[in-house]
Every structure is written in structure tokens, then in C-alpha cells.
Amino acid sequence: MTAARARVSAARGPDATLALLGLSLLLVGLIAISSASIEYAEWHFRNPWFHTQRHLIYLLLALAAAVVVYRVPLKFWLDTGWVWLFVALALLILVLVPGIGREVNGSQRWLPLGPFTLQPSEFAKLAMVIYLAGYMVRREHEVRHQWQGFIKPMAVLFAATLLLMIEPDFGATVIVVGTAFGMLFLAGVKLGHFMLVLAGALAAMLVLVVSEPYRVQRLTAYTDPWADPYNTGFQLTQSLIAFGRGEWFGVGLGNSIQKLFYLPEAHTDFVFSIWSEETGFLGTVAVIALYAGLIGRILWVGRRAVLAHNPFGGYLCYGVALIFAGQAFINMGVSAGLLPTKGLTLPFVSYGGTSLIVCCSMLALALRVDNDTRSRGRRR
């Protein structure tokens, strides 16, 4: 009787491994942001813990959102996917309206909400995953065997990417497009259809890169940042210096030199560089291992869901894993000089309320899928 109750309890509770991996990354983010932002906050706000306090507020909101998402049945998301997509597109349009959207460094990506801001592109990633997962369940035969089943979501994807590029937000565009193509590929679209449209998308991306001088500058700076270390290559050279100073064991938490106004955006886009400087090679590898474990576990949950005849849950997990993998790879690759500079946050770690809330919500979706899959197995 006790063993039976234990099995029932296990089937109803969240996956401990997946939850622990997510909480570990949240803890890393809190520590890294507190350390990376302390001098910046002292200089600009006369409060060294300004960003830490705000991040704690974001963290509480994110955990509350995760609890709500986890308690909502998957059928609700399946039935309302088009609603969330509509809301996301509306927000992407609203942010472009003069006088409503806030412009920072030439990009209009934020909606001011009193003391806080909302970044619609982060919400659009989640909405696209929910919509595509539901579409592939409802139109499974079309997606796998007919052109129109593949082209229809491409039209929706084109509308979203067009709005993202007008902001402009090239990094979010890459993540949304890559996630959509990855989900469709895993859903079993014909390889010929997939390769043809993928080639067209890559060509369009290339045109977008060469159409703007600042993107070409970022690309050339990435190939040789030391050629212009005080202008186009400044961020990358400072980031590489941070990695080099970290060596094996780091300089110690709070002892970073690069965060002292050498490395711009030290607590947002380049927080991984400061973490690597302060914790060294071992701390860097530990964070990479946490992401590898988290993404692998979500993919495993998705595969189990598909095998348990829950394709919607499986596609949701595939989409969530692709977003986490894409953003983590690009952010860490940019920090290490492996990729051109992109303004993408590191999931669970970088400073930013919208990103943190969306990431926790996506993790909650994966936890809910795992719970439902184990519940189905228990009923059988």
C-alpha cells in the first residue's frame, strides 16, 4: 500500500531533476547579476543592490507565473494557442507605435509599464511554440504529406519575423525562425519541402545581414575584434579579456575587473563573461553542464510524451528545448567570440524581467507535460 501511494505521488508531482536544474540556473543568475551589476547600480542609482532587488522581484513574479502555468491543463493551451499568437502579434505591432514603444540604442523593443518594461519579442517566442505545437497536432497529416500544411505556418512565421525585424531584433528573429523550423522538422515534414524552405529562409537571413551596415560591422568585428578594439570590437575584446582573467578557478565572486565599466551590458547580454571571470573554467563548465542537462531532460520528456500518445506535449517540449538551446548557445558563443554579437539574454541567468518570466513559464510547461505523461502511464 505504501509503495502504491509513493507511485501515485511521484506521478502527480513535478519532475525533481528538471525542477532542480532550473532552480540551479536561477540561483546562478541571482549570484551573477548581483556581482556583475553592483558597481553599475552604485554609479547610476546610488544603490549597489538596485538590480539585485529588482531581479528578486522579477524572480518572485516568474515563480508565481510558473506555478500558474503548471496548474493549467495542457488542453487549455492546445485550444487557445491561436489566441496567444494573436496577442503576441498585437504586442509586436503596439511596440512599434510612436509614443508607446520605448526606443533604446536605436531599437524599439520595449513597452513601458510604470516602473517596469515588457519586451514583446520574449512573449512572442512562447506564443509561437504553443501555436505551432497545436497546429501540428490538428494538421498532422497535412504537415507531413502536403505542401499547404507546411506553408501555412510559414506565413504566420513570416508575419512575426517581419515585425521583429522592424524593431529591429535580429537575435529574436533567429531564435523564432530556428525554433519553428526545428519543431516542424521533428514533426516529420517531408525532407524535400523542409530543405527547400530552409534554403529560402537562409537566403533571406543573408540578405537581412548585408542590408544593414551595422550588421556587417558586427560580422567583421567578430572575425577579427582586435583590428578595432576600441570601437566595433570593443565588447568582444573586453569579454575575451574577462575569460582570460578567469583561468582555471576564477578571481573570486565579486572580484571581477571587467565589470568596472570595461565590459558594457555586464549584467545582461555579457553576464556569462563576468561569471567566467569570477569562477574560472570550472564555473563555466558547470553552467554549460547545467544547460546541457536541462535541455536534454526536456527533450527526453518530449520524447516520452510522444510515445505516450501526447503529441501536443511532446511538441511543446521540443519547442522549449530548442529555444533554451538556441539562446544559450548564441549568448555563450557571442561572449566567447565564437559568434557575431547578438542581443540575446542567457535563459534564467541574464537580467531582464520578461525573459525570466517567460523562461520559467516554459519550464513549467515542460514540467506539466512530464506530469501528465506519468499520470497517463499510471492510469494504464
C-alpha positions, 0 to 999 in steps of 0.5 A: 500500500505504501509503495502504491501511494509513493507511485501515485505521488511521484506521478502527480508531482513535478519532475525533481531533476528538471525542477532542480536544474532550473532552480540551479540556473536561477540561483546562478543568475541571482549570484551573477547579476548581483556581482556583475551589476553592483558597481553599475547600480552604485554609479547610476542609482546610488544603490549597489543592490538596485538590480539585485532587488529588482531581479528578486522581484522579477524572480518572485513574479516568474515563480508565481507565473510558473506555478500558474502555468503548471496548474493549467491543463495542457488542453487549455493551451492546445485550444487557445494557442491561436489566441496567444499568437494573436496577442503576441502579434498585437504586442509586436505591432503596439511596440512599434507605435510612436509614443508607446514603444520605448526606443533604446540604442536605436531599437524599439523593443520595449513597452513601458509599464510604470516602473517596469518594461515588457519586451514583446519579442520574449512573449512572442517566442512562447506564443509561437511554440504553443501555436505551432505545437497545436497546429501540428497536432490538428494538421498532422497529416497535412504537415507531413504529406502536403505542401499547404500544411507546411506553408501555412505556418510559414506565413504566420512565421513570416508575419512575426519575423517581419515585425521583429525585424522592424524593431529591429531584433535580429537575435529574436528573429533567429531564435523564432525562425530556428525554433519553428523550423526545428519543431516542424522538422521533428514533426516529420515534414517531408525532407524535400519541402523542409530543405527547400524552405530552409534554403529560402529562409537562409537566403533571406537571413543573408540578405537581412545581414548585408542590408544593414551596415551595422550588421556587417560591422558586427560580422567583421568585428567578430572575425577579427575584434582586435583590428578595432578594439576600441570601437566595433570590437570593443565588447568582444575584446573586453569579454575575451579579456574577462575569460582570460582573467578567469583561468582555471578557478576564477578571481573570486565572486565579486572580484571581477575587473571587467565589470568596472565599466570595461565590459558594457551590458555586464549584467545582461547580454555579457553576464556569462563573461563576468561569471567566467571571470569570477569562477574560472573554467570550472564555473563555466563548465558547470553552467554549460553542464547545467544547460546541457542537462536541462535541455536534454531532460526536456527533450527526453520528456518530449520524447516520452510524451510522444510515445505516450500518445501526447503529441501536443506535449511532446511538441511543446517540449521540443519547442522549449528545448530548442529555444533554451538551446538556441539562446544559450548557445548564441549568448555563450558563443557571442561572449566567447567570440565564437559568434557575431554579437547578438542581443540575446539574454542567457535563459534564467541567468541574464537580467531582464524581467520578461525573459525570466518570466517567460523562461520559467513559464516554459519550464513549467510547461515542460514540467506539466507535460512530464506530469501528465505523461506519468499520470497517463502511464499510471492510469494504464 
